[in-house]
Amino acid sequence: MELLTAILKKIEHYQTIIIHRHVRPDPDAFGSQVGLAKFIQANFPDKAVYCTGEDESSLNFLAKMDQVDDRTFTEALAIVCDTANRPRIDDTRYQSAQEVIKIDHHPEVDVYGNISWVDTNASSTSEMIFQFIDYSRNQGLDLTDEVARLLYAGIVGDTGRFLYPSTTEQTFHIAAQLIQYQFDRTQLYHDMYRISIPIARLKGYLLEQLNVSESGVCAVKLSKDILERYQVTPDQTSMLVGLYGDIEGIKCWAMFVEDEESIRVRLRSKGPVINQVAARYNGGGHPLASGATVYSWEEADQLIDALEELVN
């Protein structure tokens, strides 16, 4: 409660508040960031509240980011949601703010912020934002329909529609409260999980390329040529990271996606703890869902070998 009180006092104190999240955002990043912003705007209409970072076309149904000039940061409070370490914060101008608050549910690998609230037991940062809002409601503040929609989307996204082990009794309790608000859940699910024809074709390619080692490791490499062939961007491939999760015999898997100057790695597991492997390759994340970066296909093969060693 002391942390929640301290965060609320900072929000009440500052006239300008700028909210950040991580690069390559997912629904929880957008849900927690914009959900918190909309909550503050609804309850403190005299404050200037902004969401910053690159726009993500696949998440436009949730929100679009604001344009913020450099001068705005100098007297502002910056709140960073869903971001474990500073290099992954989208928009480095948070460093120019008067104070910084970190709100996150990932294992802590980088301690930063004047106030840091990290809860690794939470299913998502959106779940944590609801907890903060629930506390604030005791202080006379309100949760709106739009805030409920954003937080629900974040929770659904980071729990895999409540299928992942991170889903707890508290998660269901919070979701039950959120769906009492007026928003179209059917449309929200449609927006979150619809895929384009190019993505559908790439999905077929990924299943055709299925190759599982004796130990249960699966790896697929998506080069620039393959992405160009299927007319899919590196960001869009994130929609298919869970594709191998239901396949018998797979214990963990890696999706390598070639970008302009690096190769993104999306790691998932059904049991083996993979975030330590991710940390060795410029990444990190949750025990069963992590990300990393390598800079050659040879380094990609080394990461696959590390997964083999982990599983064995």
N, C-alpha and C positions, 0 to 999 in steps of 0.2 A: 504493500500500500504506500510505503514511503516514496518509492520510485514513481508510482502513478501520480501521487500528490505533487512531486517535484516537476514532472513533465507538464501537468496541468498548469502549475504556477508559471512556468516558462512560457507556455502558450498564451496565458492571460497577460503576461508582461509585455511581450513583443507585439509591435504593430505590423511588422512584416515577417511572414513565415514562408520559407521556401522548402518544399519537400522533394527529396531525391529517392532514387532506388537504384538497383543494379543495372549494368549494361545487359543487352540481350534479354529484355524483360519477359516474364511469364505472367499468367493471370494473377498470381499472388503478389508479384511486384507492383503491378498496376492497381490491383484491388486494395492493397494496404496503403500505397502512396496516395491514390486519388480518393479512396474512402476516408482517410484521415483528413485530407484537404477539404472535402465536401462537408465533413462534420464540423470542422472549424469555421468554414464559411457560413454554415447554417446557424451556428450559435454565436458567432462574433462577426456580424455582417460589416462592421466598421474596419476590420482588419484586411490587409492585402495578403492573400494566400496564393501561392503559385506551385505548380508541379513542373519540374524540369527534367530534361533528359531527351534522348532521341525518340521520335515517334515510332511506333511499331504498327504497320498496316494491319497485321492480323489481329490486333487488339483495339482497333479503332472503335469497335462496338462498345468498349468499356469507356474509353476517354481518349482525348488528344492532349498533348503536352502544351504548356504555355511558353511564350517567348519572354525571357527575362534578361534585362540588360545588366551589365556588370555592376553598375552603381547600386542597384537594388540590394545586392548581397551585403554591402558594407555595414548596414544597420539591422541586418536580418538574423532571425533564428533559423538555422538549417536543421531539418529532421531527415535522417537517412533511414529508409525502411528496407528490410529484407536483404541486407548486404553485409556479408561477414567481414570483408576486408576492404581497405581503402582503395586499392587499385581497381576494384570492380564498381566503384561508385560512378554512376553516369553523371557527368558534369562536375569537373574538379573545382569549380568555383565555390563549392561548399566551404573550402578552406578560407575564403574571404569573409565568411559570416562571423557575427559576433560570438555566437555559441553554436555547438553542434550536439544533437541528440541522436543516439543510435537505438533503433528498435529492430530486433532481429531474432529469428528462431534457429539459425544455423549454429553448429559448433563454433565456438569463438576461437578464431585464429589470429585476430588483429583487434586489440583493444583500442578503441578510439571514441572520441566524443566527451563533452563535459558531463553528460549523463549517458549511461549505457544500460539499456534494458535488454537482456538476452535471456530467452527462455527456450531451451532445446527440447522441452517437453511439449511445446505447442506444435500443432500440426502445420501451422503456417503463421506468417506475420499478420495476415488478415485476422486470424483468431486472436492474436495479441491485441490488435487495434480494437476489436470488439470488447475485449476485457477492459481496455482503457476507457472506451466509450461507456461501458456498463458502469464503471466506477464513476465517471463524470456525470452520468444521469442522476446519481445520488446528490450531485451538486446542482441539480436543476437544469442540466443540458439535455438536448433531445437527439435521438437518432432518426434520420429521415429514410424514406423509401429508397432513394437513390444510394445512400450510404449502405443500406442493407443489401442492395443488389451487388454493389462492388465487393463488399466483404464476403458475401456468399460465393461469388465467382472466384475470389482468391482462395477460399477454403476448398471449394470443389476442385480447383485446378491442382493445388498442392497435395491433396489427398487422393488424387486419381478417382474422383467421384466416390470417395469414402472407402476405397479398397485398400489403400496402403496401410502398413502397420502403424504409421504416425497418427492415424485416426483413433481418438480416444472417446470415452464417455462424455468428456467435456466438449469435444468437437461436435458430437451429435446434439448435445444440449444447446450449444450456441446456434447450430444450424436450425434447430427447431424454433428458436426465438426469431431468427432472421426471416424465415419463410412466413412469419405472421405479417410481415410488411407487404405492401402492394408493389410487386414487380412480377414480370412474366418469366417464370422459371423455365417454361418450355422453350421460349425464344432464346433465353440465355444459354441453355444447353445446346440449342441449334447453332448459335453463334460461336460457341466455344469448340464444338467438335465437328462441324462441317468441314469437308475437305474439297479442294478443287480437283478438276480432272487431272492436271499434271501431278498433283500429290498422290492421287489414286494410282496413277501409272507407276510412279516411283515406289509406291507401296508394293505393287506387284513385283517390281525389280528386286526389292529388298528380300522378299520371300523367296524369289528364285535363287538369290545369292546365299541363302541360308547354309551355314557351315558351322557345325558345332563340334568342338574338340572332345576327346574322350573324357576330359575332366569337367566338361560342361561350360566352356567358355565360347562365346560367339562374338565375332568381330566382323564389321562390314566397313568398307572404305568407299567414300563418295568423293571422287575427284572432281575438279572443275569441269572436265569433259562430260562426266556423267550428269552433273547438275545442269549443264548447258543442254545436253541431249533431252532431258526431261523438262527443261524450262522451269527449274525450281531454284530458289535462292537458298543460301546457307541457313538463313533464319527460318525459312519455312520447313526445313527438315526436322525442326524440333517437334513438329506435330506427330512424327512417326517414331519418336524415341522409345515409346512403350510397346512397339509392335511385337517384340519377341517375348514379352512377359508371360504370355499364356502357353508358350510352346514347351512341351515336356522335354526334360533333359537339360535345359539351359539353366545354369546357375547364376551367371552374370554375363553382361554383354557390353560391347563398346561400339559406338557409331562415330566414325572419323569423317569429318566434313571439311574439305579443303576450302579455305577462304583466301582472301587476297595475299596475306603475308604469313599465314599460319594455318594449322589444321586444328579445328575445334574437335574436342572429344566429349561425347556424352556417354556417361557410364551409368549403368543400372544393375541391380543385383536382387536376387531372391533370398539371400542369406549372408554370403561372405561380405565383410565390411570393406567397402571399396574406397572410402574417402581418404585413407592413408596413401593408397596408390595414386589417387588424384593429386594429393599434396606434393608428391614427388615430381609431378609433371605440370607444374604451374597452375594448380587448381585446388579444389576442395569441395566441400558440400556436406551432404548428409551421409550417414553410414551406408544407405542403400541407393542413394541417388546423388551423383556428383558430376562435376565437369572438370575438364582439364584442357591444356593446350600443348601441342607438340609442333615442331618446326620442320619435320621431314617425315617421309614414309618409313625411313629406317628407325626413327625415334618412335613412330607409331608401333612398329613391330616390337620394340623394347617394352612398350607399355603392355602389349598383349602378353608378352612373356611374363611380365610382372603379375598380371591377372592369373596366368596359369600357375605361377608359384603360390599365389595367395590361395587359390582354390585347392591345390594339392596339399 
